[in-house]
Amino acid sequence: MKIMVVGGGGREHAIIKKLKENKEIEEVFALPGNGGISADATCVNIGAKDIPAIVKFAVETKIDFAVVAPDDPLVLGAVDALEKEGILCFGPKANAAIIEGSKVFSKNLMKKYNIPTAQYEVFENMQEALSYLETAPIPTVVKADGLALGKGVIIAMTREEAKDAVRSMMENKIFGESGSRVVIEEFLEGPEVSVLSFTDGNVVVPMISSMDHKRALDNDEGLNTGGMGTVAPNPYYTKEIAEECMKTIFLPTIKAMKEEGREFRGCLYFGLMLTKNGPKVIEYNCRFGDPETQVVLPLLESDLYTVMKATSEGKLSETEVKFSENSACCVIVASKGYPVKYESGFEMVLPETDENSEIFVAGAKLSNGKLLSAGGRVLGVTAVAENLKKAVSKAYELAEEVEFENGFFRKDIGQKALKILEV
């Protein structure tokens, strides 16, 4: 059996490693993959957004199953194009991927179907947005409507910051056309939780909850990034909260999408805020989160290919999805200067891993047999253990063994979660 995974980061490396546990899978292709992924898959130099080339390769190579992992190709219709050629895919079609592709769409969906979220206003005119901010409650949150590499959200603590955010998106186009419309929404307070879920359009099977660490530096200081580390499960996410989310958020979202003629099949990511008024949706993603995937999939005990295929075929209710009772921690090793300016091309030597640890490569290339850094976030160092304290300790032990002179990582991943567990 031949499998194709579209994408080339740490999330894709985690998906590929998990898929390879199925012995029926003979060959895995990564499009485009990266230098580290090449140890586990055949990398093909086709960009994740080059849908005609992806389809051509899949047809010519006689791919049996495709996983489209990043947001861009999903929103652009990669699944539609592949399935048109008879290739079964894991991932939503374009008309369902809009749940991430347009924040305006997702906010309006939640409003229409009474799914709890922050109050908001939508603006297509910059002057109207700036006028609104004269009296809007502060702090506030400014979001670019479209995809922005996970960076299109600015939490503004002052009125001037909020106005600057609007100008940068709508006038200076820092996110291109994604910022031509903006959402200005209520600032919510409370612990954040990420919940990835498998869904076939009818059934929702949540995965283990996780806690992301977005800021670049220790103590949640520095700029927002794509994520500097994760732990799972998230101690804030209790059984009671999980039940409430299923009733008020997860199932209503799936039903709402179906009602709109946009049946969602694939991985639906729920970014949640546990407010004093109950759980609320901060954002949806139409795919596996990164780096949440790097702690969630190592805890999956069921066969990933079997679950993905059942999801794509609408048979998720017939399939067991089982997770370990263990905990996991992922520490991201990034290039110094990330998320702003950084240099690449530094040699890395990775330590040996065991059955309870993995190093997922997010940004690297191979040159003369050497692994060189080639991105901002470079490695995801993950460890699994019987409890979170041991998982965190083991992940850091492994991260310290990475030889990479231009690398840095936060030293406090998981500390907030450990403090909650001690209470």
Secondary structure, 3 states (H helix, E strand, C coil): CEEEEEECCHHHHHHHHHHCCCCCCCEEEEEECCCCHHHCCEECCCCCCCHHHHHHHHHHHCCCEEEECCHHHHHHCHHHHHHHCCCEEECCCHHHHHHHHCHHHHHHHHHHCCCCECCEEEECCHHHHHHHHCCCCCCEEEEECCCCCCCCEEEECCHHHHHHHHHHHHCCCCCHHHHCCEEEEECCCCCEEEEEEEECCCCEEECCCEEECCEEEHHHEEEECCCCEEEECCCCCCHHHHHHHHHHHHHHHHHHHHHCCCCCCEEEEEEEEEECCEEEEEEEECCCCCCCHHHHHHHECCCHHHHHHHHHHCCHHHCCCCECCCEEEEEEEEECCCCCCCCCCCEEECCCCCCCEEEEECCEEEECCEEEECCCEEEEEEEEECCHHHHHHHHHHHHHHCECCCEECCCCCCHHHHHHHHC
